[in-house]
Amino acid sequence: MNKENENNLKNIKKLLLHVCCANCLGYPFSILKKKFDIALFYYNPNIHPKEEYLKRLDEVKKISSFFNTTLITGRYEVKNWFNKTEKFKDEPEGRNRCILCFQIRLEKTAQMAKKNGFEFFNTTLSVSPHKNSKIINEIGQSLANKYNIGYFYSDFKKNDGFKKTLEFSKQLNIYRQNYCGCIYSIYDKYGKNAKM
């Protein structure tokens, strides 16, 4: 390895990337790997039922192996998630419950990044056309300030990011879920009598 390459490797920053699901990972990873040394963080206590949570985790493991990158799995703190979000259970998707859910998952990501020596953190959430990237980035920056760590501003849905990440998922035969993740998003989509 020549001196220039050695210096470039020393300058590469470490980023912990929160992954909501394998479907949302492909395009964001391809963008970020040009700038960062990436490890993945699967922390999603919002996903219900537990079988669905584990199914999505298996798919993230598959794509993590494909990218040959480290995957850190957070605890499934479902009771804590319900306790914090219950007051917003009757709100439609995209309102306070979702904002609080972003906050919960991004805060755990920031804490994990800080604890493990990452210089930056980010999330794949902004690739979804159903997620408000402005709100996600505001939360991320606020947490970066709180924990004295870098947050990489992103809106991965730009430049057909969502379409590109879905195409990538199809190539790898990744399972594609049909709801965001929480029980309330199931109710929003299918009604309260939906079978789980």
C-alpha positions as CSV (number, residue, x, y, z in Angstrom):
1,M,0.0,0.0,0.0
2,N,1.4,3.4,-1.0
3,K,1.7,6.4,1.4
4,E,-1.2,8.2,-0.2
5,N,-3.6,5.3,0.2
6,E,-2.4,4.8,3.8
7,N,-3.2,8.5,4.5
8,N,-6.6,8.2,2.9
9,L,-7.5,5.2,5.0
10,K,-6.5,7.1,8.2
11,N,-8.8,10.0,7.2
12,I,-11.9,7.8,6.7
13,K,-14.4,8.4,9.4
14,K,-16.5,5.7,11.1
15,L,-20.3,6.0,10.8
16,L,-22.9,3.9,12.5
17,L,-25.9,3.6,10.3
18,H,-29.3,2.8,11.8
19,V,-31.2,0.3,9.6
20,C,-35.0,0.2,9.7
21,C,-35.1,-2.8,7.3
22,A,-33.1,-4.4,4.6
23,N,-35.3,-2.9,1.8
24,C,-34.2,0.6,2.8
25,L,-30.5,-0.2,3.0
26,G,-29.1,-0.7,-0.5
27,Y,-29.0,2.8,-1.9
28,P,-28.1,4.6,1.3
29,F,-25.2,2.2,1.9
30,S,-23.9,2.7,-1.7
31,I,-23.8,6.5,-1.1
32,L,-22.3,6.4,2.4
33,K,-19.6,3.8,1.6
34,K,-17.9,6.4,-0.6
35,K,-17.3,8.6,2.4
36,F,-17.3,6.4,5.5
37,D,-16.3,3.1,7.1
38,I,-19.8,1.9,8.0
39,A,-21.2,-0.4,10.6
40,L,-25.0,-1.2,10.7
41,F,-27.2,-0.9,13.7
42,Y,-30.6,-2.7,13.8
43,Y,-32.6,-1.1,16.6
44,N,-36.4,-1.2,16.0
45,P,-38.5,-1.8,19.1
46,N,-41.4,-0.4,17.1
47,I,-41.8,-3.5,14.8
48,H,-44.6,-5.8,15.6
49,P,-45.3,-8.6,16.0
50,K,-42.0,-10.1,17.2
51,E,-42.0,-12.6,14.3
52,E,-42.0,-9.7,11.9
53,Y,-39.2,-8.1,13.9
54,L,-37.1,-11.3,13.6
55,K,-37.9,-11.7,9.9
56,R,-36.7,-8.2,9.1
57,L,-33.6,-8.8,11.2
58,D,-32.8,-11.9,9.2
59,E,-33.0,-9.9,6.0
60,V,-30.7,-7.2,7.5
61,K,-28.2,-10.0,8.4
62,K,-28.4,-11.2,4.8
63,I,-27.6,-7.8,3.3
64,S,-24.9,-7.1,6.0
65,S,-23.2,-10.3,4.9
66,F,-23.5,-9.3,1.3
67,F,-21.8,-5.9,2.0
68,N,-19.3,-7.6,4.3
69,T,-20.0,-5.1,7.1
70,T,-20.4,-5.3,10.8
71,L,-24.0,-5.5,12.2
72,I,-24.8,-4.5,15.7
73,T,-28.2,-5.6,17.0
74,G,-29.9,-3.6,19.7
75,R,-32.3,-5.0,22.3
76,Y,-35.9,-5.5,21.4
77,E,-37.2,-3.0,24.0
78,V,-40.9,-3.3,22.9
79,K,-42.4,-2.5,26.3
80,N,-40.5,0.7,26.6
81,W,-41.5,1.7,23.1
82,F,-45.2,1.1,23.9
83,N,-45.0,3.0,27.1
84,K,-43.6,6.1,25.3
85,T,-45.8,6.0,22.3
86,E,-49.2,4.9,23.7
87,K,-50.5,8.4,24.2
88,F,-50.3,8.9,20.4
89,K,-51.8,5.5,19.5
90,D,-54.9,7.0,17.8
91,E,-53.0,9.5,15.7
92,P,-52.6,8.7,12.0
93,E,-49.2,7.7,10.7
94,G,-46.8,10.5,10.1
95,R,-47.7,12.6,13.2
96,N,-46.4,12.7,16.8
97,R,-46.1,9.0,17.2
98,C,-43.8,8.6,14.3
99,I,-41.7,11.6,15.3
100,L,-41.3,10.1,18.8
101,C,-40.4,6.8,17.2
102,F,-37.7,8.4,15.1
103,Q,-36.4,10.1,18.2
104,I,-36.3,6.8,20.2
105,R,-34.4,4.9,17.5
106,L,-32.0,7.8,16.6
107,E,-31.2,8.5,20.2
108,K,-30.2,4.9,20.8
109,T,-28.1,5.0,17.6
110,A,-26.3,8.2,18.7
111,Q,-25.7,6.6,22.2
112,M,-24.3,3.4,20.6
113,A,-22.2,5.4,18.1
114,K,-20.7,7.5,20.9
115,K,-20.1,4.5,23.2
116,N,-18.3,2.6,20.4
117,G,-16.0,5.4,19.0
118,F,-17.9,6.3,15.8
119,E,-17.4,9.8,14.6
120,F,-20.9,10.0,12.8
121,F,-24.3,8.4,12.8
122,N,-27.1,8.3,10.3
123,T,-30.3,6.4,9.5
124,T,-31.8,4.7,6.4
125,L,-35.3,6.2,7.3
126,S,-35.0,9.1,4.9
127,V,-35.1,6.8,1.9
128,S,-38.8,6.2,2.4
129,P,-41.2,8.5,0.5
130,H,-43.5,8.2,3.6
131,K,-40.9,9.7,6.0
132,N,-40.3,13.4,6.5
133,S,-36.5,13.7,6.0
134,K,-36.5,17.3,7.3
135,I,-37.9,16.1,10.7
136,I,-35.5,13.1,10.7
137,N,-32.5,15.3,10.1
138,E,-33.6,17.9,12.7
139,I,-33.8,15.1,15.3
140,G,-30.4,13.7,14.2
141,Q,-28.7,17.1,14.4
142,S,-30.2,17.8,17.8
143,L,-29.0,14.4,19.1
144,A,-25.5,15.0,17.5
145,N,-25.3,18.2,19.6
146,K,-26.5,16.5,22.7
147,Y,-24.0,13.6,22.5
148,N,-21.2,15.6,20.9
149,I,-20.9,13.4,17.8
150,G,-21.4,14.0,14.0
151,Y,-24.6,13.5,12.2
152,F,-24.6,13.0,8.5
153,Y,-27.5,15.0,6.9
154,S,-29.3,13.0,4.3
155,D,-32.4,12.7,2.2
156,F,-31.8,9.4,0.5
157,K,-35.1,9.5,-1.4
158,K,-33.6,12.1,-3.7
159,N,-32.3,11.1,-7.1
160,D,-34.8,8.1,-7.2
161,G,-33.2,6.7,-4.1
162,F,-36.3,4.8,-3.1
163,K,-36.6,3.3,-6.5
164,K,-32.9,2.4,-6.6
165,T,-33.0,0.7,-3.2
166,L,-36.1,-1.3,-4.2
167,E,-34.4,-2.5,-7.4
168,F,-31.3,-3.5,-5.3
169,S,-33.6,-5.5,-2.9
170,K,-35.2,-7.3,-5.8
171,Q,-31.8,-8.3,-7.1
172,L,-30.9,-9.8,-3.7
173,N,-34.4,-11.3,-3.3
174,I,-35.0,-9.4,0.0
175,Y,-38.3,-9.8,1.7
176,R,-40.4,-6.6,1.4
177,Q,-42.8,-5.8,4.2
178,N,-46.2,-4.2,3.5
179,Y,-46.5,-1.9,6.5
180,C,-44.1,0.5,8.3
181,G,-43.6,-1.6,11.4
182,C,-45.7,-0.8,14.4
183,I,-49.1,-2.2,15.3
184,Y,-50.6,1.2,14.9
185,S,-49.3,1.4,11.3
186,I,-51.1,-2.0,10.7
187,Y,-54.3,-0.5,12.0
188,D,-53.9,2.6,9.8
189,K,-53.5,0.4,6.8
190,Y,-55.8,-2.5,7.4
191,G,-58.1,-1.5,10.3
192,K,-58.2,-2.6,13.9
193,N,-59.5,-6.1,13.1
194,A,-56.4,-6.9,11.0
195,K,-55.0,-10.4,11.7
196,M,-51.3,-10.4,12.7
